[in-house]
């Protein structure tokens, strides 16, 4: 029987979820979508994403795919999904794709943004979508430190330790750019890379902030990267400031 493959563009507010991946007894993005989609299609559906986001991390445009043994009325499925699922998850698009498409393995690069609130008083509306450090930091130092991460490196020092085994299988990634911009009350760091290890962006941001506040000397950054040891880098920045922006194919 022929299988049809479908690609989904998904946007979500991760505040009330324990991350993307299905977890027993916890509410997750993947679990929520699979539950509703399975009811609509009257079949157990599994979706595969371009990447897993952690608890409280958001996505402007996550990509996932699923297979089904019939050609679907995609407008009807899209309407039904968005009508039944929680309003902090939106399915932006569903399209049929070639059978060779894979949300994760077909991706050429991913873009993440991290939002840092830097004014003294944070308004209550941004607290779920940005991180406010409890220390002062120098933006110029932040920018200088970011240059060390550009290019191809072994990023084992920035892979979360419980995932060290999987990280060691392919810890070499290429960061194509890190753009740092000041916008109103925020500093926004935008990362584009061919792939990211688990918690890699948050671990890098944590290290950048430690350099920017003087806790870690600037010339230590290169040593931390070369150490390939998670214990040498800083603790991860808080999750709520992180957004998956786009997956490029």
One Martini backbone bead per residue (centre of mass of N, CA, C, O) as a GRO file, in nm:
protein
  249
    1UNK     BB    1   0.096   0.036   0.022
    2UNK     BB    2   0.075   0.360  -0.010
    3UNK     BB    3   0.276   0.630   0.102
    4UNK     BB    4   0.225   0.940   0.253
    5UNK     BB    5   0.392   1.257   0.278
    6UNK     BB    6   0.407   1.508   0.548
    7UNK     BB    7   0.444   1.857   0.600
    8UNK     BB    8   0.510   2.064   0.892
    9UNK     BB    9   0.424   2.381   1.030
   10UNK     BB   10   0.531   2.499   1.359
   11UNK     BB   11   0.389   2.682   1.634
   12UNK     BB   12   0.520   2.766   1.975
   13UNK     BB   13   0.452   2.777   2.322
   14UNK     BB   14   0.667   2.637   2.577
   15UNK     BB   15   0.585   2.706   2.874
   16UNK     BB   16   0.371   2.436   2.928
   17UNK     BB   17   0.620   2.247   2.844
   18UNK     BB   18   0.845   1.946   2.828
   19UNK     BB   19   0.874   1.983   2.533
   20UNK     BB   20   0.871   1.797   2.248
   21UNK     BB   21   0.909   1.520   2.352
   22UNK     BB   22   0.784   1.242   2.444
   23UNK     BB   23   0.634   1.192   2.776
   24UNK     BB   24   0.574   1.048   3.058
   25UNK     BB   25   0.338   1.245   3.227
   26UNK     BB   26   0.389   1.473   3.003
   27UNK     BB   27   0.367   1.774   2.842
   28UNK     BB   28   0.385   1.789   2.482
   29UNK     BB   29   0.406   1.870   2.161
   30UNK     BB   30   0.408   1.598   2.020
   31UNK     BB   31   0.181   1.467   2.188
   32UNK     BB   32  -0.044   1.669   2.112
   33UNK     BB   33  -0.042   1.625   1.804
   34UNK     BB   34  -0.070   1.316   1.791
   35UNK     BB   35  -0.339   1.294   1.937
   36UNK     BB   36  -0.512   1.462   1.736
   37UNK     BB   37  -0.428   1.329   1.465
   38UNK     BB   38  -0.522   1.041   1.540
   39UNK     BB   39  -0.822   1.116   1.567
   40UNK     BB   40  -0.871   1.228   1.282
   41UNK     BB   41  -0.737   0.956   1.129
   42UNK     BB   42  -0.776   0.687   1.288
   43UNK     BB   43  -0.460   0.675   1.369
   44UNK     BB   44  -0.144   0.602   1.456
   45UNK     BB   45   0.063   0.889   1.491
   46UNK     BB   46   0.395   0.981   1.385
   47UNK     BB   47   0.625   1.240   1.451
   48UNK     BB   48   0.899   1.421   1.287
   49UNK     BB   49   1.154   1.631   1.373
   50UNK     BB   50   1.418   1.848   1.327
   51UNK     BB   51   1.395   1.906   1.649
   52UNK     BB   52   1.457   1.938   1.985
   53UNK     BB   53   1.290   2.095   2.242
   54UNK     BB   54   1.283   2.233   2.536
   55UNK     BB   55   1.173   2.335   2.810
   56UNK     BB   56   1.028   2.653   2.734
   57UNK     BB   57   1.071   2.636   2.438
   58UNK     BB   58   1.043   2.789   2.125
   59UNK     BB   59   0.847   2.828   1.804
   60UNK     BB   60   0.806   2.961   1.482
   61UNK     BB   61   0.944   2.704   1.287
   62UNK     BB   62   0.870   2.404   1.289
   63UNK     BB   63   0.953   2.071   1.166
   64UNK     BB   64   0.742   1.805   1.031
   65UNK     BB   65   0.663   1.450   0.987
   66UNK     BB   66   0.429   1.226   0.810
   67UNK     BB   67   0.249   0.922   0.760
   68UNK     BB   68   0.006   0.798   0.507
   69UNK     BB   69  -0.233   0.578   0.329
   70UNK     BB   70  -0.354   0.861   0.234
   71UNK     BB   71  -0.506   1.108   0.073
   72UNK     BB   72  -0.537   1.437   0.180
   73UNK     BB   73  -0.731   1.692   0.317
   74UNK     BB   74  -0.547   1.954   0.418
   75UNK     BB   75  -0.748   2.175   0.497
   76UNK     BB   76  -0.911   1.998   0.692
   77UNK     BB   77  -0.681   1.908   0.880
   78UNK     BB   78  -0.585   2.189   0.962
   79UNK     BB   79  -0.850   2.286   1.085
   80UNK     BB   80  -0.884   2.058   1.293
   81UNK     BB   81  -0.625   2.092   1.451
   82UNK     BB   82  -0.668   2.401   1.533
   83UNK     BB   83  -0.945   2.342   1.680
   84UNK     BB   84  -0.832   2.112   1.899
   85UNK     BB   85  -0.589   2.249   1.982
   86UNK     BB   86  -0.401   2.427   2.154
   87UNK     BB   87  -0.340   2.784   2.138
   88UNK     BB   88  -0.006   2.729   2.178
   89UNK     BB   89  -0.065   2.574   1.903
   90UNK     BB   90   0.039   2.594   1.553
   91UNK     BB   91  -0.062   2.503   1.231
   92UNK     BB   92   0.051   2.652   0.935
   93UNK     BB   93   0.127   2.380   0.764
   94UNK     BB   94   0.032   2.138   0.497
   95UNK     BB   95   0.231   1.914   0.294
   96UNK     BB   96   0.324   1.742   0.028
   97UNK     BB   97   0.594   1.506  -0.006
   98UNK     BB   98   0.855   1.346  -0.065
   99UNK     BB   99   0.967   1.034   0.038
  100UNK     BB  100   1.270   1.154   0.105
  101UNK     BB  101   1.174   1.323   0.320
  102UNK     BB  102   1.336   1.477   0.618
  103UNK     BB  103   1.319   1.682   0.879
  104UNK     BB  104   1.616   1.625   0.977
  105UNK     BB  105   1.810   1.504   0.734
  106UNK     BB  106   1.733   1.743   0.515
  107UNK     BB  107   1.870   1.952   0.668
  108UNK     BB  108   2.101   2.231   0.639
  109UNK     BB  109   1.968   2.436   0.854
  110UNK     BB  110   1.956   2.640   1.159
  111UNK     BB  111   1.754   2.879   1.350
  112UNK     BB  112   1.838   3.077   1.637
  113UNK     BB  113   1.704   3.257   1.923
  114UNK     BB  114   1.823   3.492   2.177
  115UNK     BB  115   1.675   3.655   2.464
  116UNK     BB  116   1.788   3.960   2.626
  117UNK     BB  117   1.721   4.130   2.915
  118UNK     BB  118   1.867   4.467   3.023
  119UNK     BB  119   1.687   4.599   3.203
  120UNK     BB  120   1.598   4.656   3.527
  121UNK     BB  121   1.289   4.633   3.433
  122UNK     BB  122   1.065   4.377   3.380
  123UNK     BB  123   0.814   4.300   3.205
  124UNK     BB  124   0.554   4.063   3.233
  125UNK     BB  125   0.540   3.994   2.906
  126UNK     BB  126   0.864   3.892   2.872
  127UNK     BB  127   0.942   3.660   3.085
  128UNK     BB  128   0.868   3.405   2.879
  129UNK     BB  129   1.076   3.540   2.623
  130UNK     BB  130   1.313   3.607   2.833
  131UNK     BB  131   1.634   3.688   2.973
  132UNK     BB  132   1.726   3.809   3.306
  133UNK     BB  133   1.994   3.911   3.430
  134UNK     BB  134   2.167   3.960   3.761
  135UNK     BB  135   2.375   4.122   3.568
  136UNK     BB  136   2.626   4.281   3.429
  137UNK     BB  137   2.712   4.363   3.077
  138UNK     BB  138   2.916   4.345   2.781
  139UNK     BB  139   2.856   4.366   2.449
  140UNK     BB  140   3.142   4.366   2.328
  141UNK     BB  141   3.229   4.099   2.464
  142UNK     BB  142   3.011   3.925   2.341
  143UNK     BB  143   3.106   3.965   2.046
  144UNK     BB  144   3.399   3.865   2.075
  145UNK     BB  145   3.330   3.577   2.182
  146UNK     BB  146   3.156   3.479   1.933
  147UNK     BB  147   3.394   3.439   1.722
  148UNK     BB  148   3.499   3.156   1.829
  149UNK     BB  149   3.233   2.990   1.711
  150UNK     BB  150   3.305   3.015   1.436
  151UNK     BB  151   3.262   2.750   1.248
  152UNK     BB  152   3.449   2.452   1.281
  153UNK     BB  153   3.366   2.231   1.558
  154UNK     BB  154   3.404   2.085   1.866
  155UNK     BB  155   3.100   2.081   2.089
  156UNK     BB  156   3.126   1.911   2.362
  157UNK     BB  157   3.129   2.152   2.577
  158UNK     BB  158   2.799   2.205   2.470
  159UNK     BB  159   2.695   1.930   2.573
  160UNK     BB  160   2.480   1.774   2.737
  161UNK     BB  161   2.569   1.525   2.955
  162UNK     BB  162   2.324   1.315   2.907
  163UNK     BB  163   2.420   1.344   2.575
  164UNK     BB  164   2.718   1.261   2.520
  165UNK     BB  165   2.703   1.005   2.352
  166UNK     BB  166   2.558   1.133   2.100
  167UNK     BB  167   2.758   1.368   2.059
  168UNK     BB  168   3.015   1.192   1.993
  169UNK     BB  169   2.917   1.098   1.709
  170UNK     BB  170   2.850   1.436   1.630
  171UNK     BB  171   3.024   1.722   1.740
  172UNK     BB  172   3.052   1.844   1.454
  173UNK     BB  173   3.008   2.189   1.380
  174UNK     BB  174   2.863   2.468   1.184
  175UNK     BB  175   2.893   2.808   1.231
  176UNK     BB  176   2.788   3.067   1.022
  177UNK     BB  177   2.634   3.255   1.245
  178UNK     BB  178   2.643   3.556   1.473
  179UNK     BB  179   2.391   3.770   1.563
  180UNK     BB  180   2.408   4.098   1.728
  181UNK     BB  181   2.127   4.274   1.873
  182UNK     BB  182   1.980   4.586   1.947
  183UNK     BB  183   1.635   4.591   2.092
  184UNK     BB  184   1.545   4.799   2.291
  185UNK     BB  185   1.537   4.570   2.572
  186UNK     BB  186   1.723   4.389   2.377
  187UNK     BB  187   1.925   4.104   2.318
  188UNK     BB  188   1.996   3.946   2.001
  189UNK     BB  189   2.070   3.608   1.923
  190UNK     BB  190   2.180   3.468   1.608
  191UNK     BB  191   2.178   3.129   1.493
  192UNK     BB  192   2.369   2.950   1.238
  193UNK     BB  193   2.353   2.595   1.151
  194UNK     BB  194   2.389   2.256   1.058
  195UNK     BB  195   2.380   2.210   1.377
  196UNK     BB  196   2.269   2.086   1.709
  197UNK     BB  197   2.319   2.029   2.017
  198UNK     BB  198   2.218   1.962   2.319
  199UNK     BB  199   2.201   2.283   2.449
  200UNK     BB  200   2.409   2.455   2.287
  201UNK     BB  201   2.302   2.745   2.286
  202UNK     BB  202   2.271   2.783   2.596
  203UNK     BB  203   2.572   2.722   2.660
  204UNK     BB  204   2.689   2.952   2.494
  205UNK     BB  205   2.538   3.187   2.627
  206UNK     BB  206   2.646   3.138   2.911
  207UNK     BB  207   2.943   3.190   2.829
  208UNK     BB  208   2.913   3.474   2.710
  209UNK     BB  209   2.808   3.605   2.976
  210UNK     BB  210   3.064   3.540   3.147
  211UNK     BB  211   3.241   3.722   2.976
  212UNK     BB  212   3.065   3.991   2.983
  213UNK     BB  213   3.096   3.991   3.324
  214UNK     BB  214   3.408   3.870   3.393
  215UNK     BB  215   3.425   3.563   3.482
  216UNK     BB  216   3.540   3.508   3.188
  217UNK     BB  217   3.794   3.507   2.998
  218UNK     BB  218   3.830   3.561   2.670
  219UNK     BB  219   4.087   3.357   2.625
  220UNK     BB  220   3.913   3.094   2.726
  221UNK     BB  221   3.727   3.006   2.495
  222UNK     BB  222   3.918   2.835   2.323
  223UNK     BB  223   3.982   2.633   2.552
  224UNK     BB  224   3.694   2.527   2.591
  225UNK     BB  225   3.655   2.411   2.311
  226UNK     BB  226   3.920   2.223   2.312
  227UNK     BB  227   3.843   2.041   2.565
  228UNK     BB  228   3.576   1.870   2.536
  229UNK     BB  229   3.428   1.984   2.816
  230UNK     BB  230   3.148   2.057   2.989
  231UNK     BB  231   3.283   2.163   3.263
  232UNK     BB  232   3.421   2.426   3.125
  233UNK     BB  233   3.158   2.540   3.089
  234UNK     BB  234   2.877   2.692   3.129
  235UNK     BB  235   2.584   2.738   3.220
  236UNK     BB  236   2.281   2.750   3.112
  237UNK     BB  237   2.061   2.928   2.981
  238UNK     BB  238   1.759   3.009   2.990
  239UNK     BB  239   1.487   2.881   2.805
  240UNK     BB  240   1.276   3.128   2.740
  241UNK     BB  241   1.482   3.279   2.521
  242UNK     BB  242   1.425   3.044   2.315
  243UNK     BB  243   1.422   3.014   1.945
  244UNK     BB  244   1.287   2.855   1.679
  245UNK     BB  245   1.285   2.988   1.354
  246UNK     BB  246   1.441   2.791   1.131
  247UNK     BB  247   1.430   2.556   0.856
  248UNK     BB  248   1.668   2.452   0.615
  249UNK     BB  249   1.652   2.294   0.263
   0.00000   0.00000   0.00000
